[in-house]
C-alpha cells in the first residue's frame, strides 16, 4: 500500500485538494441558501419603512399640483410662480431622497421602479413649470407662448404622471410578493378624490339623556351646536370655509378645514388630521351629505387651467422700476423744501439712490446714470447747455453739464431684480461751489425698452459765512 501511495502521491494529493474545495463550496452554498430568506425579508421591510414618508409626501405634492390646476384663481403672478417653483423643488428633493435609500437593494429590483417613479414625477413637475412659465411669458413676462404650445407641454407632463403611477404600482407589487411581504402604501398622482361637505342633516333627539344636533352649512360658514340633558353641555363650532377631505385611496381619507387641500402658497402640507366623527350617526350623516370630486390630469382640466391663467388679470405682466429712497452727502438742511434740497457749504457732494422693482416681473440689467448742471452761481444765471457746449461765455462762471459716475461694486451689465427687490447705487463725489445752485437728474434704466425711472431735483449749496 505504501509503495502504491508513493507511486500515486501526486494524483492522491490533487484528488484530496479537489475534495476539500468541493466541500467548502458546498458548505458555502448551503449557508447562503439557508440565510437569504430572513436577510432579504429584513431588507424589504426596512426599505418599505423608509419609503413610507416619501410616499406620503409625494402624494401630497401630486394633490397640490392637481388642486392648483383646478383652482388657479386668486394668486398673483409672483405667488403663482413661487408656488410652482416650490412644488418642483419639493419633487426634486423626493427624487434625490429615494435614490439615496439604496444600497442595500430590496428583493426583485423593486427599488429601481420606485426610483424611476419619483424621477418621472420630478420631470412631470418640471414640464408643468415650463408650461406655466411659458404662458406667463417667463420671469420677465416678455416672451409669452401660445396656448396650444403650453397645452402640448402639459399633455406631455400628464403622460409622465401616468407612467410614474404605473412604475409605483409595480414597485408596490414586487415588494408585497417578495419574501418579506413588505407593505408600501399607494402613491397616486394621476387622480385624486376630494370629499366636500354637502347639504344639511336633519336634527335628532332622544330622552331621557337628550342629545340635540343641528348642522347647517352655507357657502362660507358651517355651524354645529350640540346640547345634552340632564348633564347639559353646549359646544358651538364655526369655520370660515366649508370642510373638505382628500382621499388618495379608498382606505385612507384625509381632511382639512380649508376650501382647498393646499394650506397656502409655497407651504408644505402639515398637520392634516384623520377624518373622525363623534358618533356613528354623525359619520353616516356626513357621508350622506358629502360630495366626491375626482381631480385628474385630463385634457379638459388642463384646457380649463390654461384658459383660466390666460384670462386672469392678476397674472398680466407689469414691468416697472422706481427710485424708492435717496440720501445726500452732506445731508440736506432742515430748511430744504420738496423742490430744493439745500446742503451746508461744501466743495463736493454725492448722492445715493435705492432702485426697486415695483412691478410683478423679473428685471435684468438695472443700471443708473446721472448728470449735474449749474443753473446759478449766485451772481447771475447760466446760459443754456447748448451755448455752453458751443463755447459761449456763461454768466457768473457756471460750467456746463457734468456726467455723474456710479461707484464700482455692480456687474458691468447691470443688476437683476426680483419683484419687490431693491438695489443701492452710490455716485462718486462731484465738485460744487458754495452759493451755487445746480440741477441734478438721476435715471434708473433696465434692459426692457421703456422701463425706466427719473428723479430730478434742485441742489442749493449754502454760501460760506
C-alpha positions in Angstrom: 0.0 0.0 0.0 2.8 2.4 0.9 4.6 1.7 -2.3 1.4 2.3 -4.2 0.8 5.6 -2.5 4.3 6.7 -3.2 3.9 6.0 -6.9 0.5 7.8 -6.9 1.1 10.5 -4.4 0.6 13.4 -6.9 -2.7 12.1 -8.1 -3.9 11.5 -4.5 -2.8 15.0 -3.5 -4.8 16.5 -6.3 -7.8 14.4 -5.5 -7.7 15.4 -1.9 -7.5 19.1 -2.8 -10.4 18.9 -5.1 -12.4 17.1 -2.5 -11.7 19.7 0.1 -12.5 22.6 -2.3 -15.8 20.9 -3.3 -16.7 20.6 0.4 -16.0 24.2 1.1 -18.1 25.4 -1.9 -21.0 23.0 -1.0 -20.9 24.2 2.6 -20.9 27.9 1.5 -23.8 27.3 -0.8 -25.7 25.6 2.0 -25.1 28.5 4.3 -26.1 31.1 1.7 -29.2 29.3 0.6 -30.3 29.0 4.2 -30.0 32.7 5.0 -31.3 34.8 2.1 -34.9 34.4 3.3 -34.7 36.2 6.6 -32.0 38.6 5.3 -34.0 39.6 2.2 -37.1 40.0 4.3 -35.4 42.4 6.7 -34.1 44.5 3.8 -37.5 44.6 2.1 -39.3 45.7 5.4 -36.6 48.3 6.1 -36.9 49.7 2.6 -40.7 49.9 2.8 -40.5 51.6 6.2 -38.1 54.2 4.8 -40.2 54.7 1.7 -43.4 55.4 3.7 -42.8 59.1 4.5 -41.5 59.7 0.9 -44.7 58.1 -0.5 -46.9 60.3 1.7 -45.1 63.5 0.8 -45.1 62.6 -2.9 -48.9 62.0 -2.8 -49.3 65.4 -1.1 -47.3 67.1 -3.8 -49.3 65.5 -6.5 -52.5 66.6 -4.8 -51.2 70.2 -4.5 -50.4 70.3 -8.2 -53.9 69.0 -9.1 -55.5 71.5 -6.8 -53.6 74.3 -8.5 -54.8 73.0 -11.9 -58.4 73.1 -10.7 -58.2 76.2 -8.6 -55.7 78.6 -10.1 -57.7 81.8 -9.4 -56.8 84.3 -6.7 -53.0 84.1 -6.9 -50.8 87.0 -8.0 -48.2 86.5 -10.6 -45.4 86.3 -8.0 -47.4 83.9 -5.8 -48.2 81.6 -8.8 -44.6 81.3 -9.9 -43.4 80.8 -6.3 -46.0 78.1 -5.8 -45.0 76.3 -9.0 -41.3 76.6 -8.2 -41.7 75.3 -4.7 -43.5 72.2 -5.9 -40.8 71.5 -8.4 -38.1 71.8 -5.8 -40.0 69.5 -3.4 -40.3 66.8 -6.1 -36.6 67.1 -6.8 -35.9 66.6 -3.1 -38.1 63.5 -3.1 -36.4 62.0 -6.2 -33.0 62.6 -4.6 -34.1 61.1 -1.3 -35.5 57.9 -2.7 -32.3 57.3 -4.7 -30.3 57.6 -1.5 -32.2 54.8 0.2 -30.1 52.1 -1.5 -27.9 50.0 -1.2 -28.8 47.5 0.1 -31.3 46.8 -2.5 -34.7 45.1 -1.8 -35.8 41.9 -3.5 -36.5 41.7 -7.2 -35.2 45.1 -8.1 -38.3 46.9 -6.8 -36.2 49.9 -5.8 -35.5 50.6 -9.4 -39.2 51.1 -10.1 -39.7 53.4 -7.1 -36.7 55.4 -8.0 -37.8 55.8 -11.6 -41.3 56.7 -10.5 -40.1 59.6 -8.3 -37.7 60.8 -11.1 -40.6 60.8 -13.6 -42.7 62.9 -11.2 -39.9 65.4 -10.9 -39.7 65.6 -14.7 -43.5 66.0 -14.9 -43.4 68.8 -12.4 -40.6 70.5 -14.3 -42.7 70.3 -17.5 -45.7 71.7 -15.6 -43.5 74.6 -14.6 -42.3 75.1 -18.2 -45.9 75.3 -19.4 -47.0 77.8 -16.7 -43.9 79.9 -17.2 -44.4 79.8 -20.9 -48.0 81.0 -20.7 -47.0 83.8 -18.3 -44.2 84.9 -20.6 -41.4 83.7 -18.4 -39.9 85.5 -15.4 -39.6 88.8 -17.4 -43.1 88.5 -18.9 -41.7 89.5 -22.3 -42.0 86.2 -24.2 -45.4 84.5 -23.7 -46.1 81.3 -25.6 -49.3 80.3 -27.3 -52.0 78.3 -25.5 -51.5 75.4 -27.9 -47.8 75.2 -27.1 -48.5 75.3 -23.4 -51.2 72.6 -23.7 -48.7 70.4 -25.5 -46.2 70.7 -22.6 -48.9 69.9 -20.1 -50.1 66.9 -22.1 -46.6 65.5 -22.1 -46.4 66.1 -18.3 -49.7 64.1 -17.9 -48.2 61.2 -19.8 -45.2 61.2 -17.4 -47.6 61.3 -14.4 -49.5 58.2 -15.7 -46.2 56.4 -16.3 -44.9 57.3 -12.8 -48.1 55.8 -11.2 -47.6 52.6 -13.2 -44.0 52.4 -12.0 -45.0 52.9 -8.4 -47.7 50.2 -8.6 -45.0 47.9 -10.0 -42.7 48.7 -7.0 -45.5 48.1 -4.5 -46.5 44.8 -6.1 -42.9 43.5 -6.2 -42.4 44.3 -2.5 -45.6 42.7 -1.5 -44.9 39.5 -3.4 -41.3 39.2 -2.2 -40.2 37.1 0.8 -40.7 39.9 3.3 -44.2 40.7 2.1 -43.5 44.4 2.8 -46.4 46.7 2.5 -45.9 50.1 0.8 -48.8 52.5 0.6 -50.1 53.6 -2.8 -48.8 56.9 -4.0 -51.0 58.4 -6.7 -50.6 61.5 -8.8 -52.9 60.8 -11.8 -56.2 61.1 -9.9 -57.2 62.4 -6.5 -60.6 62.1 -4.8 -61.7 65.2 -2.8 -64.7 64.9 -0.5 -66.5 68.2 0.3 -69.3 68.6 2.9 -72.7 68.9 1.3 -76.3 69.5 2.5 -77.7 70.0 6.0 -78.6 67.0 8.0 -81.9 66.9 10.0 -81.8 67.3 13.8 -82.4 64.2 16.0 -83.4 64.0 19.7 -83.7 61.3 22.4 -84.9 61.1 26.0 -84.0 60.9 29.0 -80.4 61.8 28.0 -81.4 64.3 25.4 -78.9 65.0 22.6 -79.8 67.6 20.0 -77.6 68.0 17.0 -78.2 70.8 14.5 -75.9 71.3 11.5 -76.2 74.0 8.8 -73.9 75.0 6.0 -73.7 77.9 3.8 -71.1 78.7 1.1 -68.8 80.3 3.6 -70.0 79.2 7.0 -70.6 75.9 8.9 -72.1 75.9 12.4 -72.7 72.9 14.6 -74.4 73.0 18.0 -74.7 70.1 20.5 -76.5 70.0 23.8 -77.3 67.2 26.3 -79.6 66.9 29.3 -79.5 66.4 32.3 -75.8 66.8 32.1 -76.1 69.7 29.8 -73.1 70.8 27.7 -73.2 73.1 24.8 -70.5 73.4 22.1 -70.5 75.7 19.2 -68.0 75.5 16.4 -67.8 77.7 13.3 -65.3 77.9 10.5 -64.8 80.5 7.8 -65.0 77.9 5.0 -66.5 74.6 4.3 -64.7 71.3 5.2 -63.0 69.3 2.5 -61.3 66.0 2.6 -58.7 64.4 0.4 -58.5 60.7 -0.3 -55.6 59.3 -2.2 -57.0 55.7 -1.9 -60.3 54.1 -0.9 -58.9 53.1 2.5 -57.3 56.4 3.6 -59.2 59.6 3.9 -57.7 62.9 5.0 -59.4 66.2 5.8 -58.6 69.8 6.2 -60.6 72.9 7.2 -59.9 75.0 4.1 -61.7 75.0 0.8 -58.5 74.0 -0.9 -56.4 71.0 0.1 -53.4 73.2 -0.2 -52.7 75.2 3.0 -51.1 78.1 1.3 -48.7 79.3 -1.4 -45.3 77.8 -1.1 -46.1 76.0 2.2 -45.9 72.3 3.0 -48.9 70.2 3.8 -48.6 69.5 7.5 -50.9 68.7 10.4 -53.6 67.0 8.3 -55.7 65.0 10.7 -57.6 61.8 10.1 -61.3 62.1 9.3 -63.2 61.4 12.6 -66.7 62.0 13.9 -68.1 61.9 17.4 -70.5 59.1 16.7 -71.5 56.5 14.1 -74.7 58.5 13.4 -72.8 61.7 12.6 -70.4 59.8 10.5 -73.1 58.3 8.4 -74.8 61.7 8.1 -71.6 63.2 6.9 -71.2 60.5 4.3 -74.7 61.1 3.0 -74.2 64.8 2.8 -70.7 64.8 1.2 -69.8 65.2 -2.4 -66.9 63.5 -4.1 -65.0 65.2 -6.8 -62.3 63.5 -8.8 -59.3 65.6 -9.9 -57.3 64.3 -12.7 -54.8 65.3 -15.4 -57.5 65.1 -18.1 -57.3 67.1 -21.3 -60.4 69.1 -20.3 -58.9 70.0 -16.9 -55.7 71.2 -18.5 -57.5 73.1 -21.2 -59.6 74.9 -18.5 -56.4 75.6 -16.5 -54.7 77.3 -19.4 -57.8 79.3 -20.2 -58.1 80.5 -16.6 -54.5 81.6 -16.5 -54.8 83.5 -19.8 -57.9 85.3 -18.5 -56.7 86.2 -15.0 -55.8 89.9 -14.8 -53.6 89.3 -11.7 -51.2 87.4 -13.9 -50.7 90.1 -16.6 -47.1 91.1 -16.6 -46.3 94.6 -15.4 -42.7 95.8 -15.7 -41.7 98.8 -13.6 -38.7 100.2 -11.8 -38.7 103.2 -9.4 -36.5 105.1 -7.1 -37.7 104.2 -3.6 -35.4 106.4 -1.5 -32.3 108.6 -1.6 -29.5 110.0 0.5 -27.2 113.0 0.0 -23.8 113.7 1.4 -23.7 116.2 3.1 -27.2 115.7 4.3 -29.8 118.3 3.4 -30.5 121.1 5.9 -33.9 121.3 7.6 -34.7 124.4 5.5 -34.9 122.2 2.4 -38.2 122.1 0.5 -39.7 119.4 -1.7 -38.3 121.2 -4.8 -35.0 122.5 -3.5 -32.5 120.4 -1.4 -30.2 122.8 0.5 -26.9 121.5 1.8 -24.2 123.1 4.0 -21.2 124.9 2.4 -19.2 122.2 0.7 -16.7 121.7 -2.1 -18.2 118.3 -3.3 -21.3 116.3 -2.8 -22.5 112.7 -3.6 -25.9 111.1 -3.9 -27.1 107.6 -3.2 -30.3 106.2 -4.6 -32.1 102.9 -3.9 -33.9 101.5 -7.0 -36.6 98.9 -6.7 -38.6 96.5 -8.9 -42.1 97.9 -8.4 -43.7 95.6 -11.0 -44.5 91.9 -10.9 -41.8 90.6 -13.3 -38.1 89.9 -13.1 -35.9 92.8 -14.3 -32.5 92.3 -15.8 -29.7 94.8 -16.4 -30.8 97.5 -14.0 -28.3 100.4 -14.2 -28.2 104.1 -13.1 -26.9 107.3 -14.7 -26.8 110.9 -13.5 -25.9 114.4 -14.5 -25.5 117.7 -12.7 -25.8 121.1 -14.3 -25.1 124.5 -12.8 -28.1 126.9 -13.1 -26.9 129.8 -10.9 -23.6 130.9 -9.4 -25.1 133.4 -7.0 -24.2 136.5 -9.2 -26.3 135.6 -12.2 -28.0 132.8 -14.2 -26.2 130.4 -16.5 -26.8 130.2 -20.2 -28.3 127.2 -21.8 -26.3 124.0 -22.0 -26.2 124.3 -25.8 -24.5 127.7 -25.5 -22.0 126.1 -23.1 -21.2 123.3 -25.5 -20.7 125.9 -28.3 -18.0 127.6 -26.2 -20.0 130.8 -25.5 -19.3 132.6 -22.2 -21.5 131.8 -19.2 -22.8 134.5 -16.8 -21.3 134.1 -13.3 -18.8 131.5 -14.3 -21.2 128.5 -14.3 -19.9 125.5 -16.2 -21.9 123.0 -18.4 -23.4 119.7 -17.7 -21.2 117.2 -15.8 -21.8 113.4 -16.0 -22.2 111.7 -12.6 -20.5 108.3 -12.4 -21.8 105.5 -10.2 -19.3 103.8 -8.0 -17.9 100.3 -8.5 -19.3 97.1 -7.0 -22.0 96.1 -9.5 -21.8 93.9 -12.6 -21.0 95.8 -15.8 -24.2 94.6 -17.4 -26.4 95.8 -14.5 -28.2 94.2 -11.6 -31.0 91.7 -11.8 -34.0 92.3 -9.5 -36.8 90.1 -8.4 -40.3 91.6 -8.0 -40.1 93.8 -4.9 -36.3 93.6 -4.8 -34.1 96.7 -4.3 -30.5 97.7 -5.0 -28.5 100.8 -3.9 -26.4 102.9 -6.3 -23.8 105.3 -4.9 -22.4 108.1 -7.2 -18.9 109.3 -6.8 -18.5 112.8 -5.4 -18.7 115.7 -7.8 -17.3 119.2 -7.2 -19.6 122.0 -6.3 -19.2 125.6 -5.0 -20.8 127.4 -2.1 -23.7 129.7 -3.1 -24.1 127.9 -6.4 -27.3 126.2 -7.4 -27.4 123.0 -9.5 -30.0 120.9 -11.3 -29.5 117.2 -10.7 -31.0 114.4 -12.8 -30.8 110.7 -11.8 -32.2 108.0 -14.1 -32.6 104.3 -13.4 -32.7 102.1 -16.5 -33.3 98.4 -17.4 -32.8 96.3 -20.5 -36.5 96.3 -21.2 -37.4 99.2 -23.5 -39.4 101.9 -21.8 -38.8 100.6 -18.3 -37.0 103.4 -16.5 -37.5 106.0 -13.8 -36.3 109.6 -13.5 -35.7 111.8 -10.4 -34.8 115.4 -10.9 -34.2 117.9 -8.1 -32.5 121.3 -7.4 -29.4 121.3 -5.2 -28.6 124.6 -3.5 -25.2 124.9 -1.8 -25.2 127.3 1.1 -22.7 130.2 1.0 -19.7 130.5 3.3 -20.3 132.5 6.4 
